[in-house]
């Protein structure tokens, strides 16, 4: 069953902000150390700007309307409870310092420790005692 926000996510992909487009050009096709990112991805009831599922890292690019947003705090908390890490950058920071933003993203990717996948049904770890 398709996610209820999939059509809206597709629309967002075609109407990116200038800042989102700059970030996407730097992340797409494994351009940042071969990490795979997707853009405008529905997760739970939210649409995330960029996500690297391998490292469970979400990147949000925000305009001034997000300043002090309680909705963003709620959203981040819910995504964190699902095991994701969320980092946010302002549009103007992206436009003025993309290289610095990418360095922060890369640092987050390289220092993350994603949760291990569960073992297949019937398999378990062996305790060598």
N, C-alpha and C positions, 0 to 999 in steps of 0.2 A: 504494500500500500504506500503510495507516495506521501511524503511529508506534506502537511497542510500548507506550509509556507514556501514550497518549492517554486511556484510561479512567481512569488514576490522576490525570492532569491535570484531567479533568472533575470528579472527586471533590474535588480540592483547591480548585477554583473554588467549589464549594458549601459548603466547610468552611474558609473563610478565617479567619485570626486577626483579632482586633480591629485590630491595627496594619496588616495587609494590607488590610483593608476601608477603613480611613481613607485609605491611600495610593491605593487603587483609586478611591475616590470623587473624589479630586483629579485623577487622571490620565485617567479614562475619558472617552470621547467628545470627545477633543481639548481637554479643559478646561485643560490647561497649554499655553498659547500654540499651540494647534492641533496639537501633536505627537501622533501616534497611538501608543498603547500597547496591548499585549495582555497578558493575565495568565495565569499558570500555563501557559507555553508550553514544549512539549518541544523542546529543541535538543540534538542528538547524543543521548547517553544521559541527559541531565539534564532537569529541569523547572525552568525559571526562573520567579521570581515575577512580574516585569514586564519587558517588552522593547519597545523602540522600534527596529524594524528599519531605519527610515529613517536613524537616526543610529548604529545598531549599539550601543545602550546597554542594558545589563541592570541592573535594580535588584533587589537582594535585601534582604529584611526578615528579620532574624535574631533568634532568642531566645537565651537564655543557653547552650543546648546547643551553639551554634556557636563558643563562645569557644575560641580556639586550635586550631580544627579543621584538621587536615592534609587532610581530605577536601575542605574548602572551598578550600584553597590549590590543590590538584590541579585541582579543578573550574574555578576561576578561570583557572588557567594554560591549561587546555585551551580554554576559551571565548575567552580572549585570542588564542590561536593561530589561532582561527577568525575573528579580526578584530573581536571584540566587546570593549567596555569594560565592566567590572563594578564597580558601586559598591554598598556594603553599609551598611545602617543597622540599629541595634538597635531592637527593639520599643519599649523605654521611651523612646528618643529620638523615635520617631514619635509616641507618645502625648503627649509633653510639648512637642514643638517641631516640629509638622508644617510650619509655615510656613518654618522654617529648612531643613528637609529639602528642601522643594520648591524653595527658592532654590538649593541645591546642585545638585539635579537639573537645573534650568533652566540654570544655569551650564555644566554638563557638556554639555547639549544644544546650547548656543549656541557652545561653543568646540570642538566636535568637528569633525573633518574625515573623514567617512566615505570609505571607499575607493571610487574611481570604478567604475562598472559596466563590464565589458568591452565593447568595441565589437562590434556584430553581426558575424557571420561574413562575411569578405570585405571588411570596411571597415577602414581603418587611418588613423592620423593623418597629415596632410600636413605635411612639413617645409618651411617657407617660407625657403629659402636663396637 
